[in-house]
Amino acid sequence: MNIISTKFSQALLIEPTVHGDSRGFFMESYNAERFNELGIQHQFIQDNHSLSSETGVLRGLHYQLNPKAQTKLVRVLAGAIYDVIVDIRTTSSTFGQWQGFILSAANKRQLLVPQGFAHGFCTLAPDTEVLYKVDEYYSPEQDRGILWNDPSLAIDWPTSTPILSDKDKKHPLLKDAEINFGEGEAHL
């Protein structure tokens, strides 16, 4: 397993070891003991699986407030996404900064999204399936979001006309979003 640093010290890009031959491939997408050895010590308690039928479906930017904040381990089973994280830890030197990654069934990369980051993705292929582990259950009371095209973030999405849910069309701008994260709250 190869760990690739991002511009945010707690967010990691993970490349699993893939064993392939003429039949296909085998890989461990998650191994708690191996992750712990690498300093990733989350107890994931729920898996979420989404299917986006069309290219250009944008989901996000989502997060949950404390005390129900979630760390996510995101991977793509079919298709590809442009996956974006935004630092929303108000006392962080990187508050309001974002970084994007291509995750696909072909590259098998995974993204560890720590608590204190908003997360969203845009599909790059039809019939894209995304699977992600979380370390806290979904909480409608703490569910929040930031508008995908907030001009203060200036995220370089792969489309200017995404397919959005009604909920994702109505998120506030970062400056108006409810946030309760400080710098020390995103951790491995």
C-alpha positions as YAML, in Angstrom:
chain: A
units: angstrom
residues:
- id: 1
  name: MET
  ca: [0.00, 0.00, 0.00]
- id: 2
  name: ASN
  ca: [1.32, 3.41, -0.96]
- id: 3
  name: ILE
  ca: [0.33, 6.58, 0.93]
- id: 4
  name: ILE
  ca: [0.48, 9.85, -1.02]
- id: 5
  name: SER
  ca: [0.44, 13.12, 0.89]
- id: 6
  name: THR
  ca: [-1.93, 15.91, -0.08]
- id: 7
  name: LYS
  ca: [-1.64, 19.63, 0.61]
- id: 8
  name: PHE
  ca: [-3.50, 18.91, 3.90]
- id: 9
  name: SER
  ca: [-1.51, 16.88, 6.39]
- id: 10
  name: GLN
  ca: [-4.46, 14.79, 7.58]
- id: 11
  name: ALA
  ca: [-5.96, 14.04, 4.15]
- id: 12
  name: LEU
  ca: [-4.29, 11.13, 2.33]
- id: 13
  name: LEU
  ca: [-4.44, 9.52, -1.07]
- id: 14
  name: ILE
  ca: [-4.08, 5.75, -0.74]
- id: 15
  name: GLU
  ca: [-2.92, 3.37, -3.48]
- id: 16
  name: PRO
  ca: [-3.59, -0.25, -2.55]
- id: 17
  name: THR
  ca: [-1.37, -3.06, -3.72]
- id: 18
  name: VAL
  ca: [-3.07, -4.70, -6.70]
- id: 19
  name: HIS
  ca: [-2.28, -8.26, -7.77]
- id: 20
  name: GLY
  ca: [-3.36, -8.82, -11.37]
- id: 21
  name: ASP
  ca: [-3.10, -11.49, -14.01]
- id: 22
  name: SER
  ca: [-5.05, -12.64, -17.07]
- id: 23
  name: ARG
  ca: [-8.10, -13.42, -14.90]
- id: 24
  name: GLY
  ca: [-8.38, -9.89, -13.43]
- id: 25
  name: PHE
  ca: [-7.10, -8.57, -10.13]
- id: 26
  name: PHE
  ca: [-7.23, -8.93, -6.35]
- id: 27
  name: MET
  ca: [-6.59, -6.22, -3.76]
- id: 28
  name: GLU
  ca: [-7.27, -5.45, -0.14]
- id: 29
  name: SER
  ca: [-9.21, -2.20, -0.22]
- id: 30
  name: TYR
  ca: [-9.28, -2.05, 3.57]
- id: 31
  name: ASN
  ca: [-7.32, -3.85, 6.27]
- id: 32
  name: ALA
  ca: [-7.70, -2.34, 9.77]
- id: 33
  name: GLU
  ca: [-4.36, -3.73, 10.98]
- id: 34
  name: ARG
  ca: [-2.44, -2.37, 7.97]
- id: 35
  name: PHE
  ca: [-4.17, 1.01, 8.18]
- id: 36
  name: ASN
  ca: [-3.36, 1.21, 11.90]
- id: 37
  name: GLU
  ca: [0.31, 0.47, 11.12]
- id: 38
  name: LEU
  ca: [0.23, 3.45, 8.74]
- id: 39
  name: GLY
  ca: [-1.25, 5.70, 11.44]
- id: 40
  name: ILE
  ca: [-4.80, 5.67, 10.07]
- id: 41
  name: GLN
  ca: [-6.67, 4.69, 13.20]
- id: 42
  name: HIS
  ca: [-10.34, 5.20, 12.47]
- id: 43
  name: GLN
  ca: [-13.04, 2.75, 13.40]
- id: 44
  name: PHE
  ca: [-15.21, 2.74, 10.30]
- id: 45
  name: ILE
  ca: [-18.78, 1.78, 11.18]
- id: 46
  name: GLN
  ca: [-20.84, 2.28, 8.03]
- id: 47
  name: ASP
  ca: [-20.41, 1.86, 4.26]
- id: 48
  name: ASN
  ca: [-22.28, 4.13, 1.81]
- id: 49
  name: HIS
  ca: [-22.66, 3.23, -1.87]
- id: 50
  name: SER
  ca: [-23.91, 5.60, -4.57]
- id: 51
  name: LEU
  ca: [-24.64, 5.19, -8.27]
- id: 52
  name: SER
  ca: [-24.65, 8.19, -10.58]
- id: 53
  name: SER
  ca: [-26.15, 7.27, -13.95]
- id: 54
  name: GLU
  ca: [-24.83, 10.24, -15.92]
- id: 55
  name: THR
  ca: [-21.56, 12.07, -16.41]
- id: 56
  name: GLY
  ca: [-21.61, 15.44, -14.64]
- id: 57
  name: VAL
  ca: [-23.53, 14.43, -11.52]
- id: 58
  name: LEU
  ca: [-22.15, 16.54, -8.69]
- id: 59
  name: ARG
  ca: [-22.71, 15.53, -5.08]
- id: 60
  name: GLY
  ca: [-21.58, 17.94, -2.38]
- id: 61
  name: LEU
  ca: [-20.00, 19.76, -0.76]
- id: 62
  name: HIS
  ca: [-21.10, 17.81, 2.34]
- id: 63
  name: TYR
  ca: [-20.01, 17.50, 5.98]
- id: 64
  name: GLN
  ca: [-21.48, 16.81, 9.40]
- id: 65
  name: LEU
  ca: [-21.01, 19.08, 12.39]
- id: 66
  name: ASN
  ca: [-19.45, 17.95, 15.65]
- id: 67
  name: PRO
  ca: [-20.21, 15.84, 17.60]
- id: 68
  name: LYS
  ca: [-21.25, 13.69, 14.61]
- id: 69
  name: ALA
  ca: [-18.43, 14.71, 12.23]
- id: 70
  name: GLN
  ca: [-17.31, 11.97, 9.85]
- id: 71
  name: THR
  ca: [-14.00, 10.78, 8.49]
- id: 72
  name: LYS
  ca: [-14.54, 9.18, 5.08]
- id: 73
  name: LEU
  ca: [-12.54, 6.64, 3.09]
- id: 74
  name: VAL
  ca: [-13.73, 7.10, -0.52]
- id: 75
  name: ARG
  ca: [-13.19, 4.77, -3.49]
- id: 76
  name: VAL
  ca: [-14.72, 4.20, -6.93]
- id: 77
  name: LEU
  ca: [-16.01, 0.77, -7.95]
- id: 78
  name: ALA
  ca: [-17.07, 1.67, -11.51]
- id: 79
  name: GLY
  ca: [-16.40, 4.76, -13.59]
- id: 80
  name: ALA
  ca: [-14.50, 7.80, -12.33]
- id: 81
  name: ILE
  ca: [-14.94, 10.95, -10.24]
- id: 82
  name: TYR
  ca: [-13.25, 14.25, -9.64]
- id: 83
  name: ASP
  ca: [-13.18, 14.22, -5.84]
- id: 84
  name: VAL
  ca: [-12.80, 17.51, -3.95]
- id: 85
  name: ILE
  ca: [-12.10, 18.31, -0.31]
- id: 86
  name: VAL
  ca: [-12.26, 21.75, 1.31]
- id: 87
  name: ASP
  ca: [-10.63, 22.61, 4.64]
- id: 88
  name: ILE
  ca: [-13.39, 24.05, 6.86]
- id: 89
  name: ARG
  ca: [-11.41, 24.14, 10.11]
- id: 90
  name: THR
  ca: [-11.86, 27.82, 10.96]
- id: 91
  name: THR
  ca: [-8.51, 28.21, 12.77]
- id: 92
  name: SER
  ca: [-6.49, 26.32, 10.16]
- id: 93
  name: SER
  ca: [-3.89, 28.11, 8.05]
- id: 94
  name: THR
  ca: [-5.46, 26.35, 5.04]
- id: 95
  name: PHE
  ca: [-9.09, 27.26, 5.88]
- id: 96
  name: GLY
  ca: [-11.12, 27.61, 2.68]
- id: 97
  name: GLN
  ca: [-8.51, 25.92, 0.49]
- id: 98
  name: TRP
  ca: [-9.44, 22.93, -1.66]
- id: 99
  name: GLN
  ca: [-7.75, 20.11, -3.51]
- id: 100
  name: GLY
  ca: [-9.13, 17.77, -6.17]
- id: 101
  name: PHE
  ca: [-8.23, 14.19, -7.09]
- id: 102
  name: ILE
  ca: [-9.18, 11.74, -9.83]
- id: 103
  name: LEU
  ca: [-10.46, 8.51, -8.30]
- id: 104
  name: SER
  ca: [-11.47, 5.75, -10.69]
- id: 105
  name: ALA
  ca: [-12.13, 2.06, -10.97]
- id: 106
  name: ALA
  ca: [-9.00, 1.92, -13.13]
- id: 107
  name: ASN
  ca: [-6.55, 3.65, -10.75]
- id: 108
  name: LYS
  ca: [-8.12, 2.11, -7.61]
- id: 109
  name: ARG
  ca: [-6.99, 5.09, -5.51]
- id: 110
  name: GLN
  ca: [-8.81, 5.92, -2.29]
- id: 111
  name: LEU
  ca: [-9.08, 9.25, -0.51]
- id: 112
  name: LEU
  ca: [-9.09, 9.62, 3.27]
- id: 113
  name: VAL
  ca: [-11.20, 12.70, 4.06]
- id: 114
  name: PRO
  ca: [-10.72, 13.74, 7.69]
- id: 115
  name: GLN
  ca: [-13.24, 15.41, 9.94]
- id: 116
  name: GLY
  ca: [-13.17, 19.16, 9.40]
- id: 117
  name: PHE
  ca: [-13.31, 18.91, 5.61]
- id: 118
  name: ALA
  ca: [-16.27, 19.38, 3.27]
- id: 119
  name: HIS
  ca: [-16.38, 16.72, 0.55]
- id: 120
  name: GLY
  ca: [-17.92, 16.49, -2.89]
- id: 121
  name: PHE
  ca: [-17.42, 14.79, -6.22]
- id: 122
  name: CYS
  ca: [-18.40, 15.10, -9.87]
- id: 123
  name: THR
  ca: [-18.77, 12.03, -12.06]
- id: 124
  name: LEU
  ca: [-16.49, 11.77, -15.09]
- id: 125
  name: ALA
  ca: [-18.20, 8.72, -16.60]
- id: 126
  name: PRO
  ca: [-21.73, 7.31, -16.78]
- id: 127
  name: ASP
  ca: [-22.79, 4.62, -14.31]
- id: 128
  name: THR
  ca: [-20.19, 5.63, -11.73]
- id: 129
  name: GLU
  ca: [-20.38, 3.80, -8.42]
- id: 130
  name: VAL
  ca: [-18.74, 5.28, -5.32]
- id: 131
  name: LEU
  ca: [-18.28, 3.41, -2.05]
- id: 132
  name: TYR
  ca: [-17.14, 5.13, 1.10]
- id: 133
  name: LYS
  ca: [-16.61, 4.13, 4.69]
- id: 134
  name: VAL
  ca: [-17.44, 6.53, 7.52]
- id: 135
  name: ASP
  ca: [-16.53, 6.53, 11.19]
- id: 136
  name: GLU
  ca: [-19.78, 8.10, 12.39]
- id: 137
  name: TYR
  ca: [-23.40, 7.37, 11.48]
- id: 138
  name: TYR
  ca: [-25.39, 9.76, 9.31]
- id: 139
  name: SER
  ca: [-27.04, 12.46, 11.42]
- id: 140
  name: PRO
  ca: [-29.72, 14.58, 9.71]
- id: 141
  name: GLU
  ca: [-29.47, 17.10, 12.57]
- id: 142
  name: GLN
  ca: [-25.74, 17.71, 11.90]
- id: 143
  name: ASP
  ca: [-25.87, 17.35, 8.10]
- id: 144
  name: ARG
  ca: [-24.55, 20.52, 6.41]
- id: 145
  name: GLY
  ca: [-23.13, 21.65, 3.09]
- id: 146
  name: ILE
  ca: [-21.45, 24.43, 1.13]
- id: 147
  name: LEU
  ca: [-22.56, 25.56, -2.31]
- id: 148
  name: TRP
  ca: [-20.61, 23.68, -4.99]
- id: 149
  name: ASN
  ca: [-19.79, 26.83, -6.99]
- id: 150
  name: ASP
  ca: [-19.00, 29.24, -4.14]
- id: 151
  name: PRO
  ca: [-16.90, 31.94, -5.85]
- id: 152
  name: SER
  ca: [-14.67, 32.31, -2.77]
- id: 153
  name: LEU
  ca: [-13.54, 28.69, -3.24]
- id: 154
  name: ALA
  ca: [-13.19, 28.87, -7.04]
- id: 155
  name: ILE
  ca: [-13.17, 25.08, -7.39]
- id: 156
  name: ASP
  ca: [-12.18, 24.02, -10.89]
- id: 157
  name: TRP
  ca: [-14.95, 21.46, -11.44]
- id: 158
  name: PRO
  ca: [-14.93, 19.46, -14.71]
- id: 159
  name: THR
  ca: [-18.36, 20.93, -15.63]
- id: 160
  name: SER
  ca: [-20.07, 24.29, -15.29]
- id: 161
  name: THR
  ca: [-23.54, 22.75, -15.61]
- id: 162
  name: PRO
  ca: [-23.63, 19.84, -13.16]
- id: 163
  name: ILE
  ca: [-26.60, 17.62, -12.40]
- id: 164
  name: LEU
  ca: [-27.47, 18.49, -8.78]
- id: 165
  name: SER
  ca: [-29.97, 17.36, -6.17]
- id: 166
  name: ASP
  ca: [-32.42, 19.97, -4.92]
- id: 167
  name: LYS
  ca: [-30.59, 19.90, -1.58]
- id: 168
  name: ASP
  ca: [-27.17, 20.58, -3.16]
- id: 169
  name: LYS
  ca: [-28.56, 23.54, -5.14]
- id: 170
  name: LYS
  ca: [-29.50, 25.29, -1.86]
- id: 171
  name: HIS
  ca: [-26.35, 25.02, 0.28]
- id: 172
  name: PRO
  ca: [-24.99, 28.32, 1.63]
- id: 173
  name: LEU
  ca: [-21.71, 29.96, 0.67]
- id: 174
  name: LEU
  ca: [-18.72, 29.13, 2.90]
- id: 175
  name: LYS
  ca: [-18.95, 32.55, 4.60]
- id: 176
  name: ASP
  ca: [-22.56, 31.77, 5.63]
- id: 177
  name: ALA
  ca: [-22.14, 28.06, 6.45]
- id: 178
  name: GLU
  ca: [-22.50, 26.70, 9.96]
- id: 179
  name: ILE
  ca: [-19.09, 25.30, 10.94]
- id: 180
  name: ASN
  ca: [-17.83, 24.11, 14.33]
- id: 181
  name: PHE
  ca: [-14.33, 22.83, 13.55]
- id: 182
  name: GLY
  ca: [-11.02, 24.21, 14.80]
- id: 183
  name: GLU
  ca: [-7.59, 23.31, 13.43]
- id: 184
  name: GLY
  ca: [-6.84, 20.47, 15.86]
- id: 185
  name: GLU
  ca: [-10.03, 18.60, 15.16]
- id: 186
  name: ALA
  ca: [-9.01, 16.79, 11.99]
- id: 187
  name: HIS
  ca: [-6.75, 13.93, 12.99]
- id: 188
  name: LEU
  ca: [-5.56, 10.52, 11.90]
...
